Amino acid sequence: MGKGRLLRAVRDRFAASVPVIYLDCGSPVYADRAEPEPDARSATTEVLLR
């Protein structure tokens, strides 16, 4: 979906004036935390996924 590209652009543009942290949630380091949680998605997210 291009989320990583968008976040890198925001970081590159604003990192000098605002603290911005890039965290790659797709990294295997975070795989144990990536399990779906019941009711973790909002109704808006559910509509967008359809």
ChimeraX attribute file (.defattr): number of C-alpha atoms within 10 A of each C-alpha:
attribute: neighborCount
match mode: 1-to-1
recipient: residues
	/A:1	5
	/A:2	6
	/A:3	8
	/A:4	13
	/A:5	10
	/A:6	11
	/A:7	15
	/A:8	15
	/A:9	12
	/A:10	13
	/A:11	16
	/A:12	11
	/A:13	12
	/A:14	12
	/A:15	13
	/A:16	9
	/A:17	7
	/A:18	9
	/A:19	8
	/A:20	15
	/A:21	10
	/A:22	10
	/A:23	10
	/A:24	10
	/A:25	12
	/A:26	9
	/A:27	9
	/A:28	10
	/A:29	10
	/A:30	12
	/A:31	10
	/A:32	7
	/A:33	10
	/A:34	12
	/A:35	8
	/A:36	8
	/A:37	8
	/A:38	6
	/A:39	7
	/A:40	8
	/A:41	10
	/A:42	8
	/A:43	9
	/A:44	8
	/A:45	10
	/A:46	9
	/A:47	8
	/A:48	7
	/A:49	6
	/A:50	5
